[in-house]
C-alpha cells in the first residue's frame, strides 16, 4: 500500500529499545525520559508505543536451552536465566519472585517437557524464546511506573498476526506479519497515552506463539508503526545512526544524516549491523519516517530515513562488508543457449530451502552467493549439491566476504571507481554483481581480505566527501567533539606535556608513570566504604615505586606467582603477610606450599590441589575461587568467567570442593569470583557478591566475599567512565543485606592504567594504498595489548597537540609482524619525523608484558 495520510494528522510515535538498552533498571529511567519528552512535544493528543527486546543475553541463553535439555540437567542454566531477572528486580527494589512467578513456571515446565520427550519442536522453541520478552515486559512495566508513568500493557501477540501458518521451523521461528493500517488496533489503544509491548513475537491463526527471527524487535516496531499509521518510528541503539562504514573498520566512517528507504535497505542488507533489513519494508509501505538514534548520545539527530534521499545525485554513500558468505559456482557447456536452465537450477535451491543473495552469469557459468543462514547445515548443502549436479558441475566455497559499494546511480559513476578498483588486482575475486536497482556494486573476495579492502575503499571513495545533507561528521570527529566537552578534566599528560617531551627518548620507547595520578586512583579505591579490604593486583604493574605509592594509599597486594611475592618482600621487608592475597592459577604444588609458609591469604581455583595434595592444606584457611558464568570484557582474552575461561570452580562443582576441603582438614573462609576486565556498570560487583552469597549458604565458616576486580578505565575521553560512588552505593546494598560478611575487592588496572603513557619518537611517515602510516621507535615489543586482545589506547602527537587533525592514520612500530599495529585509523595532525607520540592509558599491562622480540629492547620506565 502507499499511505497518503498527512503526518500532521498522525498521533503515534513508536520507540524501539534493544536488549542492552533495557538490561539494567537505570536504563529504564532513560526510556521513561524519552517517552515523557515525546508525549510533551506532541501535546495535545500525542501517543507513544514502546517496543522492547529481552534483557541482554537472555535470548541467546533461551535459544541454547533446548539443546542443553536434550543432553542433560539444565537446572544451572535455568537458574542463571532466572538470576538475571531477579537481580534486575532486586536492583530496582521490586518483588521479582512474585512478579515473575508465571513465566518462571512456564520456563520450568517447557524445559522439563523437552527433557522428558527428548525432543524440542519448533513450536516449543518459539514458546520458550518468547519468554525473554515477556519477562522483560513485567520488569519494564514496573520500572516505568516507578518513573511516574502509567503505561498500558499490550501483548504483542494480540496485535501482530502471522502471515504464514506453516508448521515447519520457518513458520514458528522466522515468520512475518500481515501489515497495513489496523483500525481495530487503533481503536483498542485509542484511550491509551503510553503503551508498552514486546518485539520479536507474534501469533498465528492457531493461537500459537511464533517468532519474527533474530533481530525481530526492529521488525516488530516497524509493523506496529505501520498498523498504527505512526508519525515516526525511532530505533534507539548504542550508536548515533547509520554510518558510511562500520566504525570498527575505520574511524573515518561518516554519519549518514539522511537516506531513502531503498538506500537504508541496501546498507542493512549488505552487512550493516545497526538496522535489521526486514524493518524497512513495513515503514516504507506506511510512509513512516524512521530515525536511528543513540541512547548514549541523545543530543545527536542521528539518521533520518524517508521516501526521499538526502541527495539524489549519483554518488556512493556507504561501503559495507558481509562475512560468512557462501559461494555456489555452477559450470557446464550444456547451459549455453539452453532454455529454462536457470529455472531448473533455481528450482533446486527452492526445493532445499536455500535462499540466494547475489547472482552472476556468463555463457558457461552461473555463480550465486547464499544469504548467511545459521540453520543451513551440511546435510542441506549436500542435498543441494546432489540436485544441482544433475544439470552442471558444482563447487561450493565457504568463508567469503561480500564488499559492497552502496549509493544512487552506481552505473553512472563507475568511471570514478576505476582508480579504486586497482585495489582488486591482487585479490582473488569470486563473484561480481551490479544490482538491478542501481544501488550497489558488490565484489565477493576471501574472508581474510574483506575488512581491510572495505576500509581502503572507504578511505579512497567516501571519506573525502564534503559535509552536506547526507554526510555528517566522521566517527572520529564525533568522538573528538564528545571529548572536547568539559565533563572531564584534561588528563595529566596534557598538563605535563612539556616535561614529557623533554624526557622522551630519541630511539626506542619510554614508559612514564605519574605518581600523583596513582595516588588519586588508589585513594579513590581505598575510599570505597563498603569494601573492607582491597588488594591491588600487582601483575598490572609491579614497578617498586608504583607499589610504594599503592601501599601508602592503604591498599594490600594480590599476587599470582612466587616472583611477585619476592618482589613484595624485596620492596617491603616487614610487610604483614595478611595484607597479601595469593591467587595462583594452574600453579605447581610448591607455590601453594610457599604461600602457606609465608602466611598469606590463599585462594584456590580448582579441585586438583585439594583432591591431590590434601596434606598440604591441613589446618589452613583458604578462599575458593568460583566461576560465576558471567563473562565480562571486550575480548575473550580478558574474560575470566564462563564456559571458555580456565579460571575458577564451576558452581556445580562447589559441593565437591567443599567435601575435598573438609577431607583435607582445610577451612573455607571465603569465596571469590572475577568475571573479566573493563567493567563500567556499577552494579556488576553487587551482582557478583549476590552470587557468592548464595553459594556461601552451603558453607559454615565463610566470612569473606571477594567480588574481584575489572574496574573499567575509559579508552578515550568519550568512552563511559566508571563511577566509584555508584559502585560504593551498590555494594552498600549488599553489605546491608549481608552484614556478617567482609567484602573484598581486587582492583588491578584501575589504580595505574591512566597513570602511564608510552612515549616514542616518529621514525617515518608512509602513504600507501590510501593509508597513512606513522612509524614509531617501539611497537608490540613494548605494548602488546592491541595485538593480543584488540585493546584501544588513545594516541596523540604531543609535539603538535594543539594542531587540528588532518586525516586518518595507522600508528605502527618497527617489529616485523603485521600485528605490530598500535592504533588503526586515528585522526592525527600532519606529523613528521622526530615528533613525540604518546600512547595513553598504558600504566597497566604494558611494560610488564613487554619482550625482546626481534632483539629490540622494550621501553624503559620512569616515575615522575
Rosetta blueprint (number, residue, H / E / L):
1 X L
2 X L
3 X L
4 X L
5 X L
6 X L
7 X H
8 X H
9 X H
10 X L
11 X L
12 X E
13 X E
14 X E
15 X E
16 X E
17 X E
18 X L
19 X H
20 X H
21 X H
22 X H
23 X L
24 X L
25 X H
26 X H
27 X H
28 X H
29 X H
30 X H
31 X H
32 X H
33 X H
34 X H
35 X H
36 X H
37 X H
38 X H
39 X H
40 X H
41 X H
42 X L
43 X L
44 X L
45 X L
46 X L
47 X E
48 X E
49 X E
50 X E
51 X E
52 X E
53 X L
54 X L
55 X L
56 X L
57 X L
58 X H
59 X H
60 X H
61 X H
62 X H
63 X H
64 X H
65 X H
66 X H
67 X H
68 X H
69 X H
70 X H
71 X H
72 X L
73 X L
74 X L
75 X H
76 X H
77 X H
78 X H
79 X H
80 X H
81 X H
82 X H
83 X H
84 X H
85 X H
86 X H
87 X H
88 X H
89 X H
90 X H
91 X H
92 X L
93 X L
94 X L
95 X L
96 X H
97 X H
98 X H
99 X H
100 X L
101 X H
102 X H
103 X H
104 X H
105 X H
106 X H
107 X H
108 X H
109 X H
110 X H
111 X H
112 X H
113 X H
114 X H
115 X H
116 X H
117 X H
118 X L
119 X L
120 X L
121 X L
122 X H
123 X H
124 X H
125 X H
126 X H
127 X H
128 X H
129 X H
130 X H
131 X H
132 X H
133 X H
134 X H
135 X H
136 X H
137 X H
138 X H
139 X H
140 X H
141 X H
142 X H
143 X H
144 X H
145 X H
146 X H
147 X L
148 X L
149 X L
150 X L
151 X L
152 X E
153 X E
154 X L
155 X L
156 X H
157 X H
158 X H
159 X L
160 X L
161 X E
162 X E
163 X L
164 X L
165 X L
166 X L
167 X L
168 X L
169 X H
170 X H
171 X H
172 X H
173 X H
174 X E
175 X L
176 X L
177 X E
178 X L
179 X L
180 X L
181 X L
182 X L
183 X H
184 X H
185 X H
186 X H
187 X H
188 X H
189 X L
190 X L
191 X L
192 X L
193 X L
194 X E
195 X E
196 X E
197 X E
198 X E
199 X L
200 X L
201 X E
202 X E
203 X E
204 X L
205 X L
206 X L
207 X L
208 X L
209 X E
210 X E
211 X E
212 X E
213 X L
214 X L
215 X L
216 X H
217 X H
218 X H
219 X H
220 X H
221 X H
222 X H
223 X H
224 X H
225 X H
226 X H
227 X H
228 X L
229 X L
230 X L
231 X L
232 X E
233 X E
234 X E
235 X E
236 X E
237 X E
238 X L
239 X L
240 X L
241 X L
242 X L
243 X E
244 X L
245 X L
246 X L
247 X L
248 X L
249 X L
250 X L
251 X L
252 X L
253 X L
254 X E
255 X E
256 X E
257 X L
258 X E
259 X E
260 X E
261 X H
262 X H
263 X H
264 X H
265 X H
266 X H
267 X H
268 X H
269 X H
270 X L
271 X L
272 X L
273 X L
274 X L
275 X L
276 X L
277 X L
278 X L
279 X H
280 X H
281 X H
282 X H
283 X H
284 X H
285 X H
286 X L
287 X L
288 X L
289 X E
290 X E
291 X E
292 X E
293 X E
294 X E
295 X L
296 X L
297 X L
298 X L
299 X L
300 X L
301 X L
302 X L
303 X E
304 X E
305 X E
306 X E
307 X L
308 X L
309 X L
310 X L
311 X L
312 X L
313 X L
314 X L
315 X L
316 X L
317 X L
318 X E
319 X E
320 X E
321 X E
322 X E
323 X E
324 X E
325 X E
326 X E
327 X E
328 X E
329 X E
330 X E
331 X E
332 X L
333 X H
334 X H
335 X H
336 X L
337 X L
338 X L
339 X L
340 X L
341 X H
342 X H
343 X H
344 X H
345 X H
346 X H
347 X H
348 X H
349 X H
350 X H
351 X H
352 X L
353 X L
354 X L
355 X L
356 X E
357 X E
358 X E
359 X E
360 X E
361 X E
362 X L
363 X L
364 X L
365 X E
366 X E
367 X E
368 X E
369 X E
370 X E
371 X L
372 X L
373 X L
374 X L
375 X L
376 X L
377 X L
378 X H
379 X H
380 X H
381 X H
382 X H
383 X H
384 X H
385 X H
386 X H
387 X H
388 X H
389 X L
390 X L
391 X L
392 X L
393 X E
394 X E
395 X E
396 X E
397 X E
398 X E
399 X E
400 X E
401 X E
402 X E
403 X E
404 X E
405 X E
406 X E
407 X L
408 X L
409 X L
410 X H
411 X H
412 X H
413 X H
414 X H
415 X H
416 X H
417 X H
418 X H
419 X H
420 X H
421 X H
422 X H
423 X H
424 X H
425 X H
426 X H
427 X L
428 X L
429 X E
430 X E
431 X E
432 X E
433 X E
434 X E
435 X L
436 X L
437 X L
438 X L
439 X L
440 X E
441 X E
442 X E
443 X E
444 X E
445 X E
446 X E
447 X H
448 X H
449 X H
450 X H
451 X H
452 X H
453 X H
454 X H
455 X H
456 X H
457 X H
458 X H
459 X H
460 X H
461 X H
462 X L
463 X L
464 X L
465 X L
466 X L
467 X L
468 X L
469 X L
470 X L
471 X E
472 X E
473 X E
474 X E
475 X H
476 X H
477 X H
478 X H
479 X H
480 X H
481 X H
482 X H
483 X H
484 X L
485 X L
486 X L
487 X L
488 X L
489 X L
490 X L
491 X L
492 X H
493 X H
494 X H
495 X H
496 X L
497 X H
498 X H
499 X H
500 X H
501 X H
502 X H
503 X H
504 X L
505 X L
506 X L
507 X L
508 X L
509 X E
510 X E
511 X E
512 X E
513 X E
514 X L
515 X H
516 X H
517 X H
518 X H
519 X H
520 X H
521 X H
522 X H
523 X H
524 X H
525 X H
526 X H
527 X L
528 X L
529 X L
530 X L
531 X L
532 X L
533 X E
534 X E
535 X E
536 X E
537 X E
538 X H
539 X H
540 X H
541 X L
542 X L
543 X L
544 X H
545 X H
546 X H
547 X H
548 X H
549 X H
550 X H
551 X H
552 X H
553 X L
554 X L
555 X L
556 X E
557 X E
558 X E
559 X E
560 X L
561 X L
562 X H
563 X H
564 X H
565 X H
566 X H
567 X H
568 X H
569 X H
570 X H
571 X H
572 X L
573 X L
574 X L
575 X L
576 X L
577 X H
578 X H
579 X H
580 X E
581 X E
582 X E
583 X L
584 X L
585 X L
586 X L
587 X L
588 X L
589 X H
590 X H
591 X H
592 X H
593 X H
594 X H
595 X H
596 X H
597 X H
598 X H
599 X L
600 X L
601 X E
602 X E
603 X E
604 X E
605 X L
606 X L
607 X H
608 X H
609 X H
610 X H
611 X H
612 X H
613 X L
614 X H
615 X H
616 X H
617 X H
618 X L
619 X L
620 X L
621 X E
622 X E
623 X E
624 X E
625 X E
626 X E
627 X E
628 X L
629 X L
630 X L
631 X L
632 X L
633 X L
634 X L
635 X L
636 X H
637 X H
638 X H
639 X E
640 X L
641 X L
642 X L
643 X L
644 X L
645 X L
646 X L
647 X L
648 X L
649 X E
650 X E
651 X H
652 X H
653 X H
654 X H
655 X H
656 X H
657 X H
658 X H
659 X H
660 X H
661 X H
662 X H
663 X H
664 X H
665 X L
666 X L
667 X E
668 X E
669 X E
670 X E
671 X E
672 X E
673 X L
674 X L
675 X L
676 X E
677 X L
678 X L
679 X E
680 X L
681 X L
682 X L
683 X L
684 X H
685 X H
686 X H
687 X H
688 X H
689 X H
690 X H
691 X H
692 X H
693 X H
694 X H
695 X H
696 X H
697 X L
698 X L
699 X L
700 X L
701 X L
702 X L
703 X L
704 X E
705 X E
706 X E
707 X L
708 X L
709 X L
710 X L
711 X E
712 X L
713 X L
714 X L
715 X L
716 X L
717 X L
718 X L
719 X L
720 X L
721 X L
722 X L
723 X L
724 X H
725 X H
726 X H
727 X H
728 X H
729 X H
730 X H
731 X H
732 X H
733 X H
734 X H
735 X H
736 X H
737 X H
738 X L
739 X L
740 X L
741 X L
742 X E
743 X E
744 X E
745 X E
746 X L
747 X L
748 X L
749 X L
750 X L
751 X L
752 X L
753 X H
754 X H
755 X H
756 X E
757 X E
758 X E
759 X E
760 X E
761 X E
762 X E
763 X E
764 X E
765 X E
766 X E
767 X E
768 X E
769 X L
770 X L
771 X E
772 X E
773 X E
774 X E
775 X E
776 X E
777 X L
778 X L
779 X L
780 X L
781 X L
782 X L
783 X L
784 X L
785 X H
786 X H
787 X H
788 X H
789 X H
790 X L
791 X L
792 X L
793 X L
794 X L
795 X E
796 X E
797 X E
798 X H
799 X H
800 X H
801 X L
802 X L
803 X L
804 X L
805 X L
806 X L
807 X E
808 X E
809 X E
810 X E
811 X E
812 X E
813 X L
814 X L
815 X L
816 X L
817 X L
818 X L
819 X L
820 X L
821 X E
822 X E
823 X E
824 X E
825 X E
826 X E
827 X E
828 X E
829 X L
830 X L
831 X L
832 X L
833 X L
834 X L
835 X L
836 X E
837 X E
838 X E
839 X E
840 X L
841 X L
842 X L
843 X L
844 X L
845 X L
846 X L
847 X H
848 X H
849 X H
850 X L
851 X L
852 X L
853 X H
854 X H
855 X H
856 X L
857 X L
858 X L
859 X L
860 X E
861 X E
862 X E
863 X E
864 X L
